[in-house]
Amino acid sequence: MDGPFCERPVKFGCRNLPELSVARIPTSIFAAVLLTGALHPAGAAARMVRVPNRYDGSWTIIAITAQRPCATRTRYQVRIKDSDASVPGREVEIDGGVSSTGSVQATITSGANRVPISGSLDVRGSGNGTWHTSGGLVTCTGRWSAQRAG
């Protein structure tokens, strides 16, 4: 690790995050499928994403891999509050969000690994979509489902 780098500017300046080494990236790269990512480094960081307030709350995300070598099934907790989406304990960059109609379009990034996701949420508390990895050491595809947890 050569030191911190600056992500794209965030609302009030720049957020510095350490670069991730390939050795720290598990094969379940998909991570927080819906609006955040999930790799297993120590710190946590969240980026602002566009999320209408009606989607605020905790969401349980289940990512199912259709094409390996990523983990077959992974469960994540995502927290959305005032348009800020995060996965506690995970260090990722999130670009994208949820439209006012519930359409989900986002890319989750950690180091050289990118996970574009798409799908939809509904205000009754469920959602689903697809994901795939790109730009990293492994190529995986799959689907995700979401349930409002609180």
C-alpha positions as CSV (number, residue, x, y, z in Angstrom):
1,M,0.0,0.0,0.0
2,D,1.7,3.2,-1.2
3,G,-0.6,5.5,0.9
4,P,-4.0,7.0,0.7
5,F,-5.7,8.1,-2.5
6,C,-8.5,10.5,-3.1
7,E,-11.8,9.1,-4.4
8,R,-14.1,11.2,-6.5
9,P,-15.0,14.3,-4.5
10,V,-17.8,13.8,-2.0
11,K,-20.3,16.4,-0.8
12,F,-17.9,18.2,1.5
13,G,-14.5,17.6,0.1
14,C,-12.5,14.4,-0.5
15,R,-12.7,11.1,1.4
16,N,-9.4,9.2,1.6
17,L,-9.4,5.5,1.7
18,P,-6.6,3.0,1.8
19,E,-6.0,0.9,-1.3
20,L,-7.0,-2.7,-0.9
21,S,-4.6,-5.5,-1.7
22,V,-5.7,-8.4,-3.8
23,A,-5.0,-10.8,-0.9
24,R,-7.7,-9.0,1.2
25,I,-10.4,-9.5,-1.4
26,P,-12.6,-12.6,-1.0
27,T,-14.2,-14.4,-3.9
28,S,-17.6,-13.3,-2.7
29,I,-16.8,-10.0,-4.3
30,F,-20.4,-9.2,-5.0
31,A,-21.0,-7.9,-1.6
32,A,-23.8,-5.7,-0.6
33,V,-25.5,-6.3,-3.8
34,L,-28.1,-3.6,-3.6
35,L,-26.5,-0.3,-2.8
36,T,-23.2,-1.0,-1.3
37,G,-20.4,-3.5,-1.6
38,A,-19.0,-6.0,0.7
39,L,-15.4,-7.0,0.9
40,H,-13.8,-7.8,4.2
41,P,-11.2,-5.1,5.0
42,A,-11.1,-3.7,8.6
43,G,-12.5,-0.2,8.1
44,A,-15.8,1.1,6.9
45,A,-16.7,3.9,4.4
46,A,-19.9,4.9,2.7
47,R,-20.4,7.2,-0.2
48,M,-23.5,9.3,-0.8
49,V,-25.9,7.7,-3.3
50,R,-29.2,8.9,-4.6
51,V,-31.9,7.1,-2.7
52,P,-35.4,8.5,-2.1
53,N,-36.2,8.7,1.6
54,R,-39.1,6.2,1.3
55,Y,-36.4,3.5,0.9
56,D,-34.7,4.5,4.2
57,G,-34.1,1.8,6.7
58,S,-32.4,-1.6,7.1
59,W,-32.5,-4.0,4.2
60,T,-31.4,-7.7,4.2
61,I,-29.8,-8.6,0.9
62,I,-29.2,-12.1,-0.3
63,A,-26.8,-12.5,-3.3
64,I,-26.9,-15.8,-5.1
65,T,-24.1,-16.7,-7.6
66,A,-25.0,-18.2,-10.9
67,Q,-21.5,-18.4,-12.2
68,R,-18.6,-19.3,-9.9
69,P,-15.9,-18.9,-8.4
70,C,-17.7,-16.4,-6.1
71,A,-19.4,-17.7,-2.9
72,T,-22.7,-19.5,-3.7
73,R,-24.9,-17.5,-1.4
74,T,-24.1,-14.5,0.7
75,R,-26.2,-12.4,3.1
76,Y,-25.7,-8.7,3.8
77,Q,-27.3,-6.0,5.9
78,V,-27.6,-2.6,4.2
79,R,-28.5,0.6,6.0
80,I,-30.1,3.5,4.1
81,K,-30.6,6.8,5.9
82,D,-31.2,10.2,4.3
83,S,-29.9,9.0,1.0
84,D,-26.7,7.6,2.5
85,A,-26.3,3.9,1.9
86,S,-23.7,1.8,3.9
87,V,-22.8,-1.7,4.9
88,P,-21.4,-1.5,8.4
89,G,-17.8,-2.8,8.6
90,R,-17.2,-2.7,4.8
91,E,-15.0,-0.4,2.8
92,V,-16.3,0.3,-0.6
93,E,-17.2,3.0,-3.1
94,I,-20.8,3.2,-4.4
95,D,-21.8,5.0,-7.5
96,G,-25.5,5.2,-8.3
97,G,-28.7,4.5,-6.4
98,V,-32.4,4.1,-6.5
99,S,-34.7,6.3,-8.6
100,S,-38.0,7.7,-7.2
101,T,-39.8,4.7,-9.0
102,G,-37.5,2.1,-7.3
103,S,-35.2,1.4,-10.2
104,V,-31.7,0.3,-8.9
105,Q,-28.6,1.1,-10.9
106,A,-25.3,1.2,-9.1
107,T,-21.6,0.1,-9.3
108,I,-19.8,-1.1,-6.1
109,T,-16.1,-0.7,-6.3
110,S,-13.2,-1.8,-4.1
111,G,-9.7,-1.5,-5.5
112,A,-9.7,-2.9,-9.1
113,N,-12.9,-4.9,-8.5
114,R,-16.2,-3.5,-9.7
115,V,-19.7,-5.0,-9.3
116,P,-22.4,-3.3,-11.5
117,I,-25.9,-4.1,-10.1
118,S,-29.4,-3.4,-11.4
119,G,-32.9,-4.2,-10.4
120,S,-35.7,-2.6,-8.5
121,L,-37.1,-2.0,-5.0
122,D,-40.7,-1.5,-4.1
123,V,-42.1,0.6,-1.2
124,R,-43.7,-2.4,0.4
125,G,-40.2,-3.7,1.3
126,S,-38.9,-6.1,-1.3
127,G,-36.7,-6.0,-4.4
128,N,-34.6,-8.0,-6.7
129,G,-32.1,-7.7,-9.6
130,T,-28.9,-9.0,-11.1
131,W,-25.1,-8.4,-10.6
132,H,-21.8,-9.3,-12.2
133,T,-18.2,-8.6,-11.5
134,S,-15.8,-6.8,-13.8
135,G,-12.3,-5.5,-13.7
136,G,-11.0,-7.9,-11.0
137,L,-9.4,-11.3,-10.7
138,V,-12.6,-13.3,-10.9
139,T,-15.7,-13.2,-13.1
140,C,-19.0,-14.0,-11.5
141,T,-22.6,-13.3,-12.2
142,G,-25.8,-13.7,-10.2
143,R,-29.0,-12.3,-8.8
144,W,-30.0,-10.6,-5.6
145,S,-33.1,-10.2,-3.5
146,A,-33.9,-7.6,-0.9
147,Q,-36.3,-7.5,2.1
148,R,-36.8,-4.5,4.3
149,A,-35.5,-5.4,7.7
150,G,-36.7,-2.4,9.7
